[in-house]
Amino acid sequence: MNAPVKPAKAERGQSSAKLRPTPSQLALAQAIRDGDARVTQATATVPASRYTDPSHFEAEKRALFDRLAQVLVPSALLPEPGMAVPHDATGRPLLITRDKSGKAHVFLNVCQHRGTRLVEGEEVQCASRLVCPYHAWTYQLDGRLLGLPRPETFPDLDKDDYHLKELPSCEAGGLIWFSPQRDADFALARTLGEDFSAFAMDQSFLFRRKTHEVRGNWKLIMDAFLESYHVTRLHADTIGPFFKDGITAGDNIGPHMRSAVGRLEEMDGIDLSDMEAMRRVVTFAYQLLPATIIVPSPDYVNVMVLMPRAHNLTLVEDFMLIPEAPATDKARDHWERSWALLDGGVFASEDFRAAELGQQGLESGAVEQITLGTLEGGIARFDETVQEFLRDAG
């Protein structure tokens, strides 16, 4: 959970129009205020093997990560037309581009001539075209083969047969999604995009990004954002004090989970239909299947994309989105302190470290199943959702 850091005046959006929550966001906030929040009424258990068994992890990869539409990066990573960035952390050699018309694409980062990696490095690049380093076959940012040296030596080549291999993708609410499946359905991505547009994520500036290597199962990281039991304890020296007396409400958007923690004692007199006012007293968190976490603070948003590499190793790319580029040193310092608090403190030193310690303990075999109290019901619901996809995959 993110702490309600006081907004910096220089960073507020310039539009005079108020942002409004979606009807479902408003319903969650009202449920908290009216005492109608959903509470799990019984304890539950999850087998420890679901975090420690390599074969179970491989089944999850096939059922979830090889099949489902999933978040790749925020739109703000490629803010302007004529940009491209290689992306390898999912285990696939991907290339994300924004063409000259502003449309985002996700390609395999592979030249269609001899299979050479097309774009090297890991950072965002500004380019009007993509040139293979081996034989200089040249592509437009929309994937079309533009030209090649000595075309007369390929007398039968039809350039239309040699465009880059594009994966299905969707841009909605400030996020770029992709799918490894050709028949991908992005309807839920667009529905969620309405929520994220309500946080102005589609107008945000990317302030920082960092990839963490966490030696723990990917679900142990997701679990930290599916329950409120740990917040005032694990985060006692960071954000815990902001969530004393927090009341939680949650719901589902398809297989995706949305939760909200409200500071009930501060909600009286708040106009919950004003998103800026609501965000001061209610902290939302989104757990998107298979493995993305989105947490909006009062004046910025963290997007964490989890990319499992093994049953006990997960890469987490953390992005911090702010309303606009810092205009002053004071504003930049404000955001640097917020970034240090969340990415370096709360996430890396507390949540991710707890996942690593949990992995160590579960690997010992001392615990056959984890036990979940009534404040941890989100973990049980997420586990059941994963099991449903495993059953459907056969």
HUJOCOR-V82957 format. One record per helix or strand of 3 or more residues. SS is the DSSP state (H for helix, E for strand). FROM is the first residue (numbers start at 0). LEN is the number of residues. Records with the same first field share a line. If there is no record, write none. Layout:
# HUJOCOR-V82957
SS->FROM-LEN / FROM-LEN
This chain:
# HUJOCOR-V82957
H->8-3 / 22-12 / 48-4 / 53-12 / 74-4 / 150-3 / 158-3 / 186-12 / 200-3 / 217-6 / 230-4 / 239-4 / 263-3 / 274-7 / 328-35 / 376-17
E->43-4 / 69-5 / 82-5 / 93-5 / 103-5 / 144-3 / 168-4 / 174-4 / 204-10 / 245-8 / 255-8 / 281-7 / 291-5 / 299-11 / 312-10 / 368-4
